[in-house]
Amino acid sequence: MSESMLKMWISFAGMGFLVLAIGLVILSRHKLKGIFAMIISFFAYVSLFLGGIIILYIVFSGPSI
């Protein structure tokens, strides 16, 4: 697998983490209450952080030819 293809799959994982974070935040704010909302919200913010770090890595690693 080439470096370009590997970066593509890694960026898809980062975007997946960001979409997961959106879904979990919406779930925790609108459907859940109490300790469950806090736990789901924690996982949402962790996935938001991981997705952001992955996307930053892909963007700042430069072009792959």
Biopython code that builds the backbone (N, CA, C, O; Angstrom):
import numpy as np
from Bio.PDB.StructureBuilder import StructureBuilder

atoms = [
    (1, "MET", "N", (0.849, -1.167, 0.000)),
    (1, "MET", "CA", (0.000, 0.000, 0.000)),
    (1, "MET", "C", (0.897, 1.233, 0.000)),
    (1, "MET", "O", (1.851, 1.326, 0.772)),
    (2, "SER", "N", (0.576, 2.163, -0.869)),
    (2, "SER", "CA", (1.412, 3.361, -0.973)),
    (2, "SER", "C", (1.128, 4.311, 0.189)),
    (2, "SER", "O", (0.138, 4.177, 0.908)),
    (3, "GLU", "N", (2.031, 5.270, 0.342)),
    (3, "GLU", "CA", (1.891, 6.252, 1.416)),
    (3, "GLU", "C", (0.628, 7.094, 1.242)),
    (3, "GLU", "O", (-0.031, 7.446, 2.221)),
    (4, "SER", "N", (0.298, 7.408, 0.003)),
    (4, "SER", "CA", (-0.902, 8.211, -0.271)),
    (4, "SER", "C", (-2.171, 7.472, 0.144)),
    (4, "SER", "O", (-3.067, 8.055, 0.754)),
    (5, "MET", "N", (-2.240, 6.199, -0.186)),
    (5, "MET", "CA", (-3.416, 5.411, 0.187)),
    (5, "MET", "C", (-3.521, 5.255, 1.693)),
    (5, "MET", "O", (-4.618, 5.292, 2.250)),
    (6, "LEU", "N", (-2.383, 5.081, 2.353)),
    (6, "LEU", "CA", (-2.387, 4.963, 3.806)),
    (6, "LEU", "C", (-2.889, 6.250, 4.447)),
    (6, "LEU", "O", (-3.673, 6.206, 5.394)),
    (7, "LYS", "N", (-2.442, 7.397, 3.937)),
    (7, "LYS", "CA", (-2.922, 8.681, 4.470)),
    (7, "LYS", "C", (-4.416, 8.853, 4.223)),
    (7, "LYS", "O", (-5.116, 9.432, 5.054)),
    (8, "MET", "N", (-4.906, 8.364, 3.107)),
    (8, "MET", "CA", (-6.329, 8.453, 2.823)),
    (8, "MET", "C", (-7.134, 7.673, 3.857)),
    (8, "MET", "O", (-8.124, 8.182, 4.383)),
    (9, "TRP", "N", (-6.716, 6.439, 4.152)),
    (9, "TRP", "CA", (-7.448, 5.629, 5.119)),
    (9, "TRP", "C", (-7.343, 6.217, 6.523)),
    (9, "TRP", "O", (-8.307, 6.163, 7.287)),
    (10, "ILE", "N", (-6.195, 6.772, 6.869)),
    (10, "ILE", "CA", (-6.043, 7.409, 8.178)),
    (10, "ILE", "C", (-6.951, 8.623, 8.275)),
    (10, "ILE", "O", (-7.558, 8.854, 9.321)),
    (11, "SER", "N", (-7.058, 9.409, 7.198)),
    (11, "SER", "CA", (-7.940, 10.571, 7.234)),
    (11, "SER", "C", (-9.404, 10.146, 7.318)),
    (11, "SER", "O", (-10.201, 10.837, 7.953)),
    (12, "PHE", "N", (-9.779, 9.028, 6.696)),
    (12, "PHE", "CA", (-11.139, 8.523, 6.841)),
    (12, "PHE", "C", (-11.421, 8.149, 8.300)),
    (12, "PHE", "O", (-12.521, 8.385, 8.800)),
    (13, "ALA", "N", (-10.439, 7.575, 8.971)),
    (13, "ALA", "CA", (-10.609, 7.250, 10.388)),
    (13, "ALA", "C", (-10.790, 8.526, 11.210)),
    (13, "ALA", "O", (-11.625, 8.568, 12.114)),
    (14, "GLY", "N", (-10.018, 9.559, 10.904)),
    (14, "GLY", "CA", (-10.170, 10.833, 11.603)),
    (14, "GLY", "C", (-11.539, 11.442, 11.385)),
    (14, "GLY", "O", (-12.156, 11.946, 12.324)),
    (15, "MET", "N", (-12.021, 11.398, 10.140)),
    (15, "MET", "CA", (-13.361, 11.922, 9.860)),
    (15, "MET", "C", (-14.432, 11.085, 10.557)),
    (15, "MET", "O", (-15.447, 11.615, 11.009)),
    (16, "GLY", "N", (-14.200, 9.788, 10.640)),
    (16, "GLY", "CA", (-15.132, 8.922, 11.358)),
    (16, "GLY", "C", (-15.207, 9.276, 12.834)),
    (16, "GLY", "O", (-16.294, 9.296, 13.412)),
    (17, "PHE", "N", (-14.060, 9.555, 13.452)),
    (17, "PHE", "CA", (-14.052, 9.987, 14.850)),
    (17, "PHE", "C", (-14.820, 11.292, 15.028)),
    (17, "PHE", "O", (-15.541, 11.457, 16.012)),
    (18, "LEU", "N", (-14.672, 12.222, 14.082)),
    (18, "LEU", "CA", (-15.375, 13.498, 14.180)),
    (18, "LEU", "C", (-16.881, 13.305, 14.035)),
    (18, "LEU", "O", (-17.649, 13.936, 14.762)),
    (19, "VAL", "N", (-17.316, 12.459, 13.124)),
    (19, "VAL", "CA", (-18.749, 12.188, 12.967)),
    (19, "VAL", "C", (-19.291, 11.471, 14.199)),
    (19, "VAL", "O", (-20.399, 11.761, 14.650)),
    (20, "LEU", "N", (-18.516, 10.537, 14.743)),
    (20, "LEU", "CA", (-18.909, 9.860, 15.976)),
    (20, "LEU", "C", (-19.072, 10.856, 17.118)),
    (20, "LEU", "O", (-20.007, 10.746, 17.911)),
    (21, "ALA", "N", (-18.173, 11.820, 17.203)),
    (21, "ALA", "CA", (-18.257, 12.834, 18.253)),
    (21, "ALA", "C", (-19.535, 13.653, 18.114)),
    (21, "ALA", "O", (-20.197, 13.944, 19.111)),
    (22, "ILE", "N", (-19.886, 14.026, 16.884)),
    (22, "ILE", "CA", (-21.121, 14.783, 16.669)),
    (22, "ILE", "C", (-22.329, 13.987, 17.154)),
    (22, "ILE", "O", (-23.180, 14.507, 17.876)),
    (23, "GLY", "N", (-22.392, 12.733, 16.752)),
    (23, "GLY", "CA", (-23.520, 11.893, 17.151)),
    (23, "GLY", "C", (-23.608, 11.691, 18.652)),
    (23, "GLY", "O", (-24.698, 11.726, 19.223)),
    (24, "LEU", "N", (-22.468, 11.479, 19.294)),
    (24, "LEU", "CA", (-22.481, 11.262, 20.743)),
    (24, "LEU", "C", (-22.844, 12.524, 21.512)),
    (24, "LEU", "O", (-23.528, 12.443, 22.532)),
    (25, "VAL", "N", (-22.406, 13.680, 21.049)),
    (25, "VAL", "CA", (-22.765, 14.924, 21.728)),
    (25, "VAL", "C", (-24.262, 15.179, 21.603)),
    (25, "VAL", "O", (-24.911, 15.562, 22.576)),
    (26, "ILE", "N", (-24.809, 14.968, 20.413)),
    (26, "ILE", "CA", (-26.252, 15.152, 20.229)),
    (26, "ILE", "C", (-27.021, 14.169, 21.109)),
    (26, "ILE", "O", (-28.014, 14.541, 21.734)),
    (27, "LEU", "N", (-26.571, 12.933, 21.159)),
    (27, "LEU", "CA", (-27.221, 11.928, 21.999)),
    (27, "LEU", "C", (-27.163, 12.316, 23.468)),
    (27, "LEU", "O", (-28.170, 12.229, 24.170)),
    (28, "SER", "N", (-26.010, 12.737, 23.938)),
    (28, "SER", "CA", (-25.866, 13.037, 25.360)),
    (28, "SER", "C", (-26.618, 14.304, 25.766)),
    (28, "SER", "O", (-27.061, 14.407, 26.910)),
    (29, "ARG", "N", (-26.770, 15.251, 24.877)),
    (29, "ARG", "CA", (-27.454, 16.497, 25.238)),
    (29, "ARG", "C", (-28.965, 16.409, 25.118)),
    (29, "ARG", "O", (-29.679, 17.079, 25.864)),
    (30, "HIS", "N", (-29.467, 15.598, 24.198)),
    (30, "HIS", "CA", (-30.904, 15.605, 23.945)),
    (30, "HIS", "C", (-31.645, 14.374, 24.453)),
    (30, "HIS", "O", (-32.845, 14.450, 24.717)),
    (31, "LYS", "N", (-30.974, 13.263, 24.594)),
    (31, "LYS", "CA", (-31.671, 12.033, 24.941)),
    (31, "LYS", "C", (-31.328, 11.488, 26.332)),
    (31, "LYS", "O", (-32.142, 10.788, 26.935)),
    (32, "LEU", "N", (-30.155, 11.795, 26.838)),
    (32, "LEU", "CA", (-29.716, 11.200, 28.095)),
    (32, "LEU", "C", (-29.660, 12.237, 29.206)),
    (32, "LEU", "O", (-29.587, 13.439, 28.952)),
    (33, "LYS", "N", (-29.695, 11.753, 30.434)),
    (33, "LYS", "CA", (-29.592, 12.632, 31.600)),
    (33, "LYS", "C", (-28.721, 11.964, 32.653)),
    (33, "LYS", "O", (-28.564, 10.744, 32.677)),
    (34, "GLY", "N", (-28.171, 12.784, 33.507)),
    (34, "GLY", "CA", (-27.417, 12.273, 34.642)),
    (34, "GLY", "C", (-26.038, 11.756, 34.266)),
    (34, "GLY", "O", (-25.346, 12.316, 33.416)),
    (35, "ILE", "N", (-25.661, 10.664, 34.932)),
    (35, "ILE", "CA", (-24.317, 10.124, 34.795)),
    (35, "ILE", "C", (-24.095, 9.550, 33.390)),
    (35, "ILE", "O", (-22.980, 9.604, 32.872)),
    (36, "PHE", "N", (-25.149, 9.000, 32.769)),
    (36, "PHE", "CA", (-24.999, 8.454, 31.417)),
    (36, "PHE", "C", (-24.650, 9.539, 30.414)),
    (36, "PHE", "O", (-23.839, 9.325, 29.513)),
    (37, "ALA", "N", (-25.264, 10.701, 30.572)),
    (37, "ALA", "CA", (-24.957, 11.822, 29.675)),
    (37, "ALA", "C", (-23.509, 12.263, 29.852)),
    (37, "ALA", "O", (-22.841, 12.605, 28.875)),
    (38, "MET", "N", (-23.021, 12.259, 31.083)),
    (38, "MET", "CA", (-21.630, 12.659, 31.331)),
    (38, "MET", "C", (-20.659, 11.646, 30.739)),
    (38, "MET", "O", (-19.638, 12.035, 30.173)),
    (39, "ILE", "N", (-20.951, 10.374, 30.856)),
    (39, "ILE", "CA", (-20.065, 9.333, 30.321)),
    (39, "ILE", "C", (-20.016, 9.402, 28.796)),
    (39, "ILE", "O", (-18.937, 9.370, 28.205)),
    (40, "ILE", "N", (-21.179, 9.496, 28.162)),
    (40, "ILE", "CA", (-21.235, 9.576, 26.700)),
    (40, "ILE", "C", (-20.578, 10.861, 26.217)),
    (40, "ILE", "O", (-19.891, 10.863, 25.196)),
    (41, "SER", "N", (-20.785, 11.947, 26.940)),
    (41, "SER", "CA", (-20.162, 13.215, 26.578)),
    (41, "SER", "C", (-18.639, 13.125, 26.682)),
    (41, "SER", "O", (-17.929, 13.684, 25.846)),
    (42, "PHE", "N", (-18.141, 12.436, 27.686)),
    (42, "PHE", "CA", (-16.698, 12.242, 27.824)),
    (42, "PHE", "C", (-16.141, 11.487, 26.614)),
    (42, "PHE", "O", (-15.117, 11.879, 26.056)),
    (43, "PHE", "N", (-16.813, 10.407, 26.210)),
    (43, "PHE", "CA", (-16.367, 9.659, 25.038)),
    (43, "PHE", "C", (-16.459, 10.500, 23.769)),
    (43, "PHE", "O", (-15.638, 10.359, 22.862)),
    (44, "ALA", "N", (-17.459, 11.372, 23.709)),
    (44, "ALA", "CA", (-17.601, 12.243, 22.547)),
    (44, "ALA", "C", (-16.420, 13.200, 22.453)),
    (44, "ALA", "O", (-15.860, 13.389, 21.373)),
    (45, "TYR", "N", (-16.041, 13.798, 23.560)),
    (45, "TYR", "CA", (-14.937, 14.750, 23.522)),
    (45, "TYR", "C", (-13.590, 14.057, 23.309)),
    (45, "TYR", "O", (-12.688, 14.640, 22.708)),
    (46, "VAL", "N", (-13.446, 12.838, 23.788)),
    (46, "VAL", "CA", (-12.226, 12.074, 23.502)),
    (46, "VAL", "C", (-12.131, 11.767, 22.013)),
    (46, "VAL", "O", (-11.062, 11.902, 21.418)),
    (47, "SER", "N", (-13.244, 11.354, 21.408)),
    (47, "SER", "CA", (-13.210, 11.073, 19.970)),
    (47, "SER", "C", (-13.029, 12.347, 19.162)),
    (47, "SER", "O", (-12.412, 12.309, 18.098)),
    (48, "LEU", "N", (-13.548, 13.474, 19.637)),
    (48, "LEU", "CA", (-13.315, 14.751, 18.972)),
    (48, "LEU", "C", (-11.832, 15.106, 19.007)),
    (48, "LEU", "O", (-11.276, 15.560, 18.007)),
    (49, "PHE", "N", (-11.196, 14.902, 20.149)),
    (49, "PHE", "CA", (-9.768, 15.182, 20.285)),
    (49, "PHE", "C", (-8.946, 14.282, 19.374)),
    (49, "PHE", "O", (-8.043, 14.754, 18.683)),
    (50, "LEU", "N", (-9.256, 12.975, 19.369)),
    (50, "LEU", "CA", (-8.512, 12.040, 18.520)),
    (50, "LEU", "C", (-8.701, 12.357, 17.039)),
    (50, "LEU", "O", (-7.739, 12.339, 16.270)),
    (51, "GLY", "N", (-9.922, 12.642, 16.645)),
    (51, "GLY", "CA", (-10.188, 12.996, 15.256)),
    (51, "GLY", "C", (-9.456, 14.264, 14.846)),
    (51, "GLY", "O", (-8.923, 14.344, 13.739)),
    (52, "GLY", "N", (-9.428, 15.256, 15.730)),
    (52, "GLY", "CA", (-8.712, 16.499, 15.437)),
    (52, "GLY", "C", (-7.217, 16.281, 15.298)),
    (52, "GLY", "O", (-6.586, 16.840, 14.401)),
    (53, "ILE", "N", (-6.649, 15.474, 16.176)),
    (53, "ILE", "CA", (-5.214, 15.190, 16.110)),
    (53, "ILE", "C", (-4.882, 14.448, 14.812)),
    (53, "ILE", "O", (-3.881, 14.752, 14.164)),
    (54, "ILE", "N", (-5.707, 13.491, 14.439)),
    (54, "ILE", "CA", (-5.460, 12.741, 13.205)),
    (54, "ILE", "C", (-5.526, 13.662, 11.989)),
    (54, "ILE", "O", (-4.655, 13.608, 11.120)),
    (55, "ILE", "N", (-6.555, 14.504, 11.926)),
    (55, "ILE", "CA", (-6.693, 15.410, 10.792)),
    (55, "ILE", "C", (-5.547, 16.413, 10.757)),
    (55, "ILE", "O", (-5.030, 16.715, 9.681)),
    (56, "LEU", "N", (-5.144, 16.928, 11.902)),
    (56, "LEU", "CA", (-3.989, 17.842, 11.930)),
    (56, "LEU", "C", (-2.725, 17.158, 11.436)),
    (56, "LEU", "O", (-1.927, 17.766, 10.722)),
    (57, "TYR", "N", (-2.539, 15.906, 11.810)),
    (57, "TYR", "CA", (-1.368, 15.156, 11.340)),
    (57, "TYR", "C", (-1.387, 15.019, 9.822)),
    (57, "TYR", "O", (-0.372, 15.230, 9.160)),
    (58, "ILE", "N", (-2.538, 14.666, 9.280)),
    (58, "ILE", "CA", (-2.646, 14.481, 7.837)),
    (58, "ILE", "C", (-2.408, 15.798, 7.098)),
    (58, "ILE", "O", (-1.704, 15.824, 6.088)),
    (59, "VAL", "N", (-2.984, 16.878, 7.591)),
    (59, "VAL", "CA", (-2.861, 18.162, 6.927)),
    (59, "VAL", "C", (-1.423, 18.680, 6.971)),
    (59, "VAL", "O", (-0.902, 19.166, 5.966)),
    (60, "PHE", "N", (-0.790, 18.575, 8.127)),
    (60, "PHE", "CA", (0.550, 19.146, 8.268)),
    (60, "PHE", "C", (1.672, 18.196, 7.853)),
    (60, "PHE", "O", (2.838, 18.591, 7.868)),
    (61, "SER", "N", (1.354, 16.960, 7.484)),
    (61, "SER", "CA", (2.406, 16.055, 7.029)),
    (61, "SER", "C", (2.810, 16.333, 5.594)),
    (61, "SER", "O", (3.807, 15.794, 5.114)),
    (62, "GLY", "N", (2.054, 17.161, 4.911)),
    (62, "GLY", "CA", (2.437, 17.572, 3.571)),
    (62, "GLY", "C", (1.913, 16.637, 2.508)),
    (62, "GLY", "O", (1.298, 15.612, 2.800)),
    (63, "PRO", "N", (2.168, 17.010, 1.273)),
    (63, "PRO", "CA", (1.678, 16.160, 0.169)),
    (63, "PRO", "C", (2.494, 14.886, 0.044)),
    (63, "PRO", "O", (3.688, 14.848, 0.340)),
    (64, "SER", "N", (1.818, 13.861, -0.398)),
    (64, "SER", "CA", (2.508, 12.590, -0.646)),
    (64, "SER", "C", (2.350, 12.272, -2.124)),
    (64, "SER", "O", (1.238, 12.160, -2.639)),
    (65, "ILE", "N", (3.462, 12.134, -2.779)),
    (65, "ILE", "CA", (3.437, 11.928, -4.227)),
    (65, "ILE", "C", (3.881, 10.517, -4.548)),
    (65, "ILE", "O", (3.931, 10.136, -5.718)),
]
sb = StructureBuilder()
sb.init_structure("model")
sb.init_model(0)
sb.init_chain("A")
sb.init_seg("    ")
for serial, (resi, resn, name, xyz) in enumerate(atoms, 1):
    if name == "N":
        sb.init_residue(resn, " ", resi, " ")
    sb.init_atom(name, np.array(xyz, "f"), 0.0, 1.0, " ", f" {name:<3s}", serial, name[0])
structure = sb.get_structure()
